[in-house]
Amino acid sequence: MRMRSAAALVVANMIGAGIFTTTGFQAADLRHPGFIFTLWIIGGVLALLGALCYAELGAMMPEAGGEYVYLRETYGASFGFMSAFVSFTAGFSAPIAAATESFVIYLGNFVPALSEGRLIVGGIGVVDVCAVGVVWLLVWIHMRAVRAGTGFNDLMTAFKIGGIVAILLAALAVGDGRAANLVTASPAYVDIERPELLAAFGTSLIFVMFCFAGWNAAAYVAGEMEDPQRDLPRALLIGTSIVLVLYLGLNAVYFYGASVDELAGQVEVGLVASRTLFGDWGVDLVTVVLCASILASASAMTMAGPRVYYALGKDFRPFAAFARTRPTGAPAFALVAQGVVTTFFILSGRVDQIQQYAGFTLSLFASLAVSCVIVLRLRRPDAPRPFRAWGYPLSPVLFIAVSAWMMFWAFQGRPLESTLAFLTVLLGGVIFAVSRSR
């Protein structure tokens, strides 16, 4: 895999439905565009700090598997196994389920039957059935060959970036918006107490970091890169930087097209702003870009996840089936198993429930993986490091500290989903202990 494709994988993983929905939640809590732009900048900086740390680890250990490999080498097999188990459930299967359901829901703008929410049998609706179909279409694409899956991902990512850039340019050239919205706070902002504002800031940052989740995607395919020690750091940093610029641009479009009060509490913020800026044709344009973005994200996760399970299968005999590949190089069993688990998530939960459950575990294991940089610097100071994280030790310490703060607020605001995330981690530990004892 070339550096270009690895960077595209990062972009495709990160840009999904989140950037088109979460700004409305932030507007409802903070009531000030300045704070919201600050949130996205902080989120982008944190993602870049995480990418720097993963770049050091990936250059040291250029193997497929990402944090599974880093945790295994730093903290032992049990941590690596729990990381892979979480990836199999909350890390990849759950987000793919949420993405494919969102994709079908937004297609309802063009196919009214999808937006009617009709049930077929036993509580299973048209959206669920179509989402399951999309899941298995992606499995089939990535089953054919590694090169075929990579080419599809590159194509979808190029369309996604091109569509977003088209929205930005159209808003600047012909959009009927108000620049004052970019700096004008809601009248309700003056009534927010400082403690409430801090709490809202912390909670809103959770939404932002969920949108930036995926900055580590290239690390999962390091073993398939032509020159991972050189190209992996570049792919992580270039991909994350591109996403940060696009996210800031999209938020500028939202506030150019609508005031903070008009966006507050809205889920489809992109459609709200585009309707004001461009009219009905703009809504159709944004919906097309949104659908392409979500599908590309689901495709990228479908591609990256099985690489973690592949590494697990190579290390643990009871799970050796995950390491089976087709002659084309595609990890066939891992792809099918992930498709089965993803189908289960689609049929058993709503999009918001799936996202909330997945978000906590993503922050938890990313923080654990970043901590490996510190531990290995102390334990193995003379180990070859083709790339060293800039700003060490501040970069990993800052990432871990802010992530812990976010997880605290996530547990306060979403105790059920956060508890389920913890139970998933513990279940992985139990499975590891049982498999070892046998």
C-alpha positions as CSV (number, residue, x, y, z in Angstrom):
1,M,0.0,0.0,0.0
2,R,1.3,3.4,-0.9
3,M,1.5,6.4,1.4
4,R,-1.3,8.1,-0.6
5,S,-3.7,5.2,0.0
6,A,-2.8,5.1,3.7
7,A,-3.5,8.8,4.1
8,A,-6.8,8.3,2.2
9,L,-7.6,5.5,4.7
10,V,-7.2,8.0,7.6
11,V,-9.4,10.6,5.9
12,A,-12.1,8.1,5.0
13,N,-12.2,6.7,8.6
14,M,-12.5,10.2,10.2
15,I,-15.0,12.0,8.0
16,G,-18.4,10.3,8.6
17,A,-21.8,11.4,9.7
18,G,-20.4,13.1,12.9
19,I,-19.2,16.3,11.3
20,F,-22.6,16.7,9.6
21,T,-24.6,16.3,12.9
22,T,-22.7,17.2,16.1
23,T,-22.3,21.0,15.6
24,G,-26.0,21.4,16.5
25,F,-25.4,19.7,19.9
26,Q,-22.5,22.0,20.6
27,A,-24.5,25.1,19.6
28,A,-27.3,24.1,22.0
29,D,-24.9,23.7,24.9
30,L,-22.4,26.6,24.3
31,R,-24.4,29.2,22.4
32,H,-21.2,30.9,21.0
33,P,-19.6,30.2,17.6
34,G,-16.2,31.2,19.0
35,F,-16.2,28.4,21.6
36,I,-17.4,25.9,19.0
37,F,-14.5,26.8,16.6
38,T,-12.1,26.5,19.6
39,L,-13.5,23.0,20.3
40,W,-12.7,21.8,16.8
41,I,-9.2,23.3,16.9
42,I,-8.6,21.5,20.3
43,G,-9.9,18.3,18.9
44,G,-7.7,18.6,15.8
45,V,-4.6,19.3,17.9
46,L,-5.3,16.3,20.1
47,A,-5.8,14.1,17.1
48,L,-2.5,15.3,15.7
49,L,-0.8,14.6,19.1
50,G,-2.2,11.1,19.0
51,A,-1.1,10.6,15.4
52,L,2.5,11.7,16.4
53,C,2.6,9.1,19.1
54,Y,1.2,6.4,16.9
55,A,3.7,7.4,14.2
56,E,6.5,6.7,16.6
57,L,5.1,3.3,17.7
58,G,4.2,2.3,14.1
59,A,7.7,3.1,12.8
60,M,9.2,1.0,15.7
61,M,6.8,-1.9,15.1
62,P,5.7,-1.8,11.4
63,E,3.2,-4.6,11.7
64,A,-0.5,-5.0,10.9
65,G,-2.7,-4.5,13.9
66,G,-2.2,-1.0,15.3
67,E,-2.7,-0.7,19.0
68,Y,-3.0,-4.4,19.4
69,V,0.7,-4.7,18.5
70,Y,1.7,-1.7,20.7
71,L,-0.2,-2.9,23.8
72,R,1.0,-6.5,23.3
73,E,4.6,-5.5,23.2
74,T,4.3,-2.9,26.0
75,Y,1.9,-4.4,28.5
76,G,1.7,-8.1,27.6
77,A,-0.6,-10.4,25.7
78,S,-3.7,-9.8,27.9
79,F,-3.8,-6.1,27.0
80,G,-3.3,-6.8,23.4
81,F,-6.0,-9.4,23.4
82,M,-8.5,-7.1,25.1
83,S,-7.7,-4.4,22.6
84,A,-8.4,-6.8,19.7
85,F,-11.6,-7.9,21.3
86,V,-12.8,-4.4,21.8
87,S,-11.8,-3.6,18.2
88,F,-13.9,-6.5,17.1
89,T,-17.0,-5.2,18.9
90,A,-17.0,-1.6,19.8
91,G,-14.0,-0.4,17.8
92,F,-15.1,-1.4,14.3
93,S,-18.2,-3.5,14.1
94,A,-20.4,-1.0,16.1
95,P,-19.2,2.1,14.2
96,I,-19.7,0.3,10.9
97,A,-23.2,-0.5,12.0
98,A,-23.9,3.1,12.9
99,A,-22.4,4.4,9.6
100,T,-24.4,2.1,7.4
101,E,-27.6,2.8,9.2
102,S,-26.9,6.6,8.8
103,F,-26.1,6.1,5.2
104,V,-29.5,4.5,4.5
105,I,-31.4,7.1,6.6
106,Y,-29.9,9.9,4.6
107,L,-30.6,8.1,1.3
108,G,-34.3,8.7,2.4
109,N,-33.9,12.2,1.0
110,F,-34.0,10.6,-2.5
111,V,-35.9,7.4,-1.7
112,P,-38.9,8.3,0.4
113,A,-39.6,4.6,1.3
114,L,-36.4,4.6,3.4
115,S,-37.4,7.6,5.5
116,E,-40.9,6.3,6.3
117,G,-39.4,3.8,8.8
118,R,-41.7,0.9,7.7
119,L,-41.4,-2.4,9.6
120,I,-41.0,-5.6,7.8
121,V,-41.2,-8.3,10.5
122,G,-40.4,-8.6,14.2
123,G,-39.4,-5.0,14.6
124,I,-36.9,-5.1,11.8
125,G,-37.4,-2.2,9.4
126,V,-36.5,-1.3,5.8
127,V,-33.6,0.8,7.1
128,D,-32.1,-2.2,9.0
129,V,-32.4,-4.6,6.1
130,C,-30.8,-2.1,3.6
131,A,-28.0,-1.3,6.1
132,V,-27.3,-5.0,6.4
133,G,-27.2,-5.2,2.6
134,V,-24.6,-2.4,2.5
135,V,-22.5,-4.2,5.1
136,W,-22.3,-7.3,3.1
137,L,-21.7,-5.4,-0.1
138,L,-18.6,-3.8,1.5
139,V,-17.5,-7.2,2.8
140,W,-17.7,-8.6,-0.8
141,I,-15.7,-5.7,-2.2
142,H,-12.9,-6.1,0.3
143,M,-13.0,-9.9,0.0
144,R,-12.1,-9.8,-3.6
145,A,-8.6,-8.5,-3.2
146,V,-6.5,-6.1,-1.1
147,R,-5.9,-4.0,-4.2
148,A,-9.6,-3.9,-5.2
149,G,-10.6,-2.7,-1.7
150,T,-7.8,-0.1,-1.6
151,G,-8.8,1.2,-5.0
152,F,-12.5,1.5,-3.9
153,N,-11.5,3.3,-0.8
154,D,-9.3,5.7,-2.7
155,L,-12.1,6.5,-5.1
156,M,-14.7,7.1,-2.4
157,T,-12.3,9.3,-0.4
158,A,-11.4,11.4,-3.5
159,F,-15.1,11.9,-4.1
160,K,-15.7,12.8,-0.4
161,I,-12.9,15.4,-0.3
162,G,-14.0,16.8,-3.7
163,G,-17.6,17.1,-2.6
164,I,-16.7,18.9,0.7
165,V,-14.4,21.3,-1.2
166,A,-17.3,22.0,-3.7
167,I,-19.6,22.9,-0.8
168,L,-17.0,25.3,0.7
169,L,-16.4,27.0,-2.6
170,A,-20.1,27.2,-3.5
171,A,-20.8,28.8,-0.1
172,L,-18.1,31.4,-0.7
173,A,-19.1,32.1,-4.3
174,V,-22.9,32.0,-4.4
175,G,-24.0,31.3,-0.8
176,D,-26.7,33.6,0.6
177,G,-25.3,33.8,4.1
178,R,-24.3,36.3,6.8
179,A,-20.7,36.6,7.9
180,A,-21.8,38.1,11.2
181,N,-23.1,34.7,12.3
182,L,-19.5,33.5,12.6
183,V,-18.9,35.8,15.6
184,T,-22.3,36.5,17.0
185,A,-23.3,34.7,20.2
186,S,-26.9,33.8,21.2
187,P,-28.6,36.1,23.7
188,A,-28.9,33.1,25.9
189,Y,-25.1,32.9,26.2
190,V,-25.0,35.6,28.9
191,D,-27.2,33.6,31.2
192,I,-24.8,30.5,31.2
193,E,-23.0,30.3,34.5
194,R,-19.2,29.6,34.4
195,P,-19.5,26.0,36.0
196,E,-22.2,25.2,33.5
197,L,-20.1,26.5,30.6
198,L,-17.1,24.3,31.7
199,A,-19.3,21.3,31.9
200,A,-20.8,22.0,28.5
201,F,-17.3,22.5,27.0
202,G,-16.2,19.1,28.3
203,T,-19.3,17.3,27.1
204,S,-19.1,19.0,23.7
205,L,-15.5,18.0,23.3
206,I,-16.6,14.3,23.5
207,F,-18.7,14.9,20.3
208,V,-15.7,16.5,18.6
209,M,-13.3,13.7,19.4
210,F,-15.8,11.1,18.2
211,C,-15.7,13.0,14.9
212,F,-11.9,12.8,14.9
213,A,-11.8,9.1,15.7
214,G,-10.0,7.3,13.0
215,W,-6.8,9.4,13.0
216,N,-4.9,6.2,13.8
217,A,-6.4,4.1,10.9
218,A,-3.2,3.8,8.8
219,A,-1.5,2.1,11.8
220,Y,-3.7,-0.9,11.2
221,V,-2.3,-1.6,7.8
222,A,1.3,-0.9,8.5
223,G,2.2,-4.4,7.5
224,E,0.9,-3.9,4.0
225,M,2.7,-0.6,3.4
226,E,5.7,-0.5,1.0
227,D,7.9,1.5,3.4
228,P,6.0,1.8,6.7
229,Q,8.8,3.4,8.7
230,R,8.9,6.3,6.3
231,D,5.3,6.5,5.0
232,L,3.2,5.7,8.1
233,P,4.1,8.9,10.0
234,R,3.4,10.9,6.9
235,A,0.1,9.2,6.2
236,L,-1.1,9.8,9.8
237,L,-0.1,13.4,10.0
238,I,-1.2,14.4,6.4
239,G,-4.5,12.6,6.7
240,T,-5.3,14.2,10.1
241,S,-4.3,17.7,9.0
242,I,-6.5,17.5,5.9
243,V,-9.5,16.5,8.1
244,L,-8.9,19.3,10.5
245,V,-8.9,21.9,7.7
246,L,-12.1,20.4,6.2
247,Y,-13.8,20.3,9.6
248,L,-13.1,24.0,10.3
249,G,-14.3,24.9,6.8
250,L,-17.5,23.0,7.1
251,N,-18.3,24.6,10.5
252,A,-17.6,28.0,8.9
253,V,-20.2,27.1,6.2
254,Y,-22.8,26.1,8.9
255,F,-22.5,29.4,10.7
256,Y,-22.4,31.4,7.5
257,G,-25.7,29.9,6.6
258,A,-27.4,29.9,10.0
259,S,-27.1,31.5,13.4
260,V,-26.1,29.7,16.5
261,D,-29.7,29.6,17.7
262,E,-30.9,28.3,14.3
263,L,-28.4,25.4,14.5
264,A,-28.9,24.7,18.2
265,G,-30.3,21.2,18.8
266,Q,-30.5,20.4,15.1
267,V,-29.2,17.0,14.0
268,E,-29.0,17.7,10.2
269,V,-27.0,20.9,10.5
270,G,-25.5,20.6,7.0
271,L,-29.0,20.5,5.5
272,V,-30.2,23.4,7.7
273,A,-27.3,25.6,6.5
274,S,-27.4,24.5,2.9
275,R,-31.1,25.2,2.6
276,T,-30.5,28.8,3.5
277,L,-27.3,29.2,1.4
278,F,-28.4,27.4,-1.8
279,G,-32.0,26.4,-1.6
280,D,-33.4,22.9,-2.4
281,W,-30.6,22.1,-4.9
282,G,-28.1,22.7,-2.1
283,V,-29.8,20.2,0.1
284,D,-29.5,17.5,-2.5
285,L,-25.8,18.4,-3.1
286,V,-25.0,18.1,0.7
287,T,-27.0,14.9,1.0
288,V,-24.9,13.3,-1.8
289,V,-21.7,14.4,-0.2
290,L,-22.9,13.2,3.2
291,C,-23.9,9.8,1.8
292,A,-20.5,9.4,0.1
293,S,-18.7,10.4,3.2
294,I,-20.5,7.9,5.4
295,L,-20.1,5.1,2.9
296,A,-16.3,5.8,2.5
297,S,-16.0,5.8,6.3
298,A,-17.8,2.4,6.5
299,S,-15.6,1.0,3.8
300,A,-12.4,2.2,5.4
301,M,-13.4,0.6,8.8
302,T,-14.4,-2.6,7.0
303,M,-10.9,-2.7,5.5
304,A,-8.9,-1.7,8.7
305,G,-10.7,-3.9,11.3
306,P,-9.8,-7.3,10.0
307,R,-6.1,-6.4,10.0
308,V,-6.4,-6.3,13.9
309,Y,-8.1,-9.7,14.0
310,Y,-5.5,-11.1,11.6
311,A,-2.7,-10.1,14.0
312,L,-4.7,-11.7,16.8
313,G,-5.1,-15.0,14.9
314,K,-1.4,-15.2,14.3
315,D,-0.6,-14.9,18.0
316,F,-3.4,-17.0,19.6
317,R,-4.0,-20.6,18.3
318,P,-7.7,-20.7,19.4
319,F,-8.3,-17.7,17.0
320,A,-6.1,-18.9,14.2
321,A,-9.0,-18.8,11.8
322,F,-8.8,-15.0,11.8
323,A,-5.3,-15.2,10.2
324,R,-6.6,-17.1,7.2
325,T,-6.3,-15.2,3.9
326,R,-7.5,-15.8,0.4
327,P,-4.9,-16.1,-2.4
328,T,-5.5,-12.5,-3.1
329,G,-4.3,-11.5,0.4
330,A,-7.7,-10.5,1.8
331,P,-8.3,-11.8,5.4
332,A,-11.5,-13.6,4.5
333,F,-12.6,-15.2,7.8
334,A,-12.0,-11.9,9.7
335,L,-14.1,-10.0,7.2
336,V,-17.0,-12.4,7.4
337,A,-16.9,-12.5,11.2
338,Q,-16.9,-8.7,11.4
339,G,-19.8,-8.7,9.0
340,V,-21.8,-11.0,11.3
341,V,-21.1,-8.9,14.4
342,T,-22.0,-5.7,12.5
343,T,-25.3,-7.2,11.4
344,F,-26.1,-8.0,15.1
345,F,-25.5,-4.4,16.1
346,I,-27.7,-3.1,13.3
347,L,-30.6,-5.4,14.3
348,S,-30.3,-4.7,18.0
349,G,-29.8,-1.0,18.5
350,R,-30.3,2.6,17.3
351,V,-27.6,4.7,15.7
352,D,-27.2,7.0,18.7
353,Q,-26.9,4.1,21.1
354,I,-24.3,2.4,19.0
355,Q,-22.2,5.6,18.7
356,Q,-22.3,6.3,22.5
357,Y,-21.3,2.8,23.3
358,A,-18.4,2.9,20.8
359,G,-17.1,6.3,21.7
360,F,-16.0,5.5,25.2
361,T,-13.9,2.5,24.3
362,L,-12.2,4.3,21.4
363,S,-10.9,7.0,23.8
364,L,-9.9,4.4,26.4
365,F,-7.7,2.2,24.2
366,A,-6.3,5.1,22.2
367,S,-5.1,6.6,25.5
368,L,-3.6,3.2,26.6
369,A,-1.8,3.0,23.2
370,V,-0.4,6.5,23.5
371,S,0.9,5.7,27.0
372,C,3.1,3.0,25.3
373,V,5.3,5.8,24.0
374,I,6.2,6.9,27.5
375,V,6.7,3.3,28.8
376,L,8.9,2.2,25.9
377,R,11.0,5.4,26.1
378,L,11.8,4.4,29.7
379,R,12.0,0.7,29.3
380,R,13.8,0.5,25.9
381,P,15.6,3.9,25.4
382,D,18.0,2.5,22.9
383,A,15.5,0.8,20.6
384,P,15.6,2.0,17.0
385,R,13.0,4.8,16.5
386,P,12.9,5.9,12.8
387,F,10.4,8.6,13.9
388,R,10.2,10.3,17.3
389,A,7.0,12.0,18.5
390,W,7.5,15.8,18.4
391,G,7.1,17.5,21.7
392,Y,7.8,14.5,23.9
393,P,6.9,14.0,26.7
394,L,4.3,16.8,26.5
395,S,2.5,15.3,23.4
396,P,1.5,11.9,25.0
397,V,0.9,13.4,28.5
398,L,-1.4,16.1,27.1
399,F,-3.3,13.5,25.0
400,I,-3.8,11.2,27.9
401,A,-4.8,13.9,30.3
402,V,-7.5,15.4,28.0
403,S,-8.8,11.9,27.1
404,A,-9.2,11.1,30.8
405,W,-11.1,14.3,31.3
406,M,-13.4,13.4,28.3
407,M,-14.0,9.9,29.6
408,F,-15.0,11.4,33.0
409,W,-17.7,13.6,31.3
410,A,-18.8,10.7,29.1
411,F,-19.4,8.6,32.2
412,Q,-21.3,11.4,33.8
413,G,-23.5,12.0,30.8
414,R,-23.9,8.5,29.5
415,P,-23.5,6.0,32.4
416,L,-25.2,3.1,30.7
417,E,-23.2,3.1,27.5
418,S,-20.0,3.8,29.4
419,T,-20.7,0.9,31.8
420,L,-21.4,-1.4,28.8
421,A,-18.1,-0.3,27.3
422,F,-16.2,-1.3,30.6
423,L,-18.1,-4.6,30.6
424,T,-17.0,-5.3,27.1
425,V,-13.4,-4.8,28.1
426,L,-13.8,-7.1,31.1
427,L,-15.4,-9.7,28.9
428,G,-12.4,-9.6,26.6
429,G,-10.2,-10.3,29.7
430,V,-12.4,-13.2,30.7
431,I,-12.2,-14.8,27.2
432,F,-8.4,-14.3,27.3
433,A,-8.1,-16.0,30.6
434,V,-10.3,-19.0,29.6
435,S,-8.4,-19.4,26.3
436,R,-5.1,-19.3,28.0
437,S,-6.1,-21.9,30.6
438,R,-7.2,-24.3,27.9
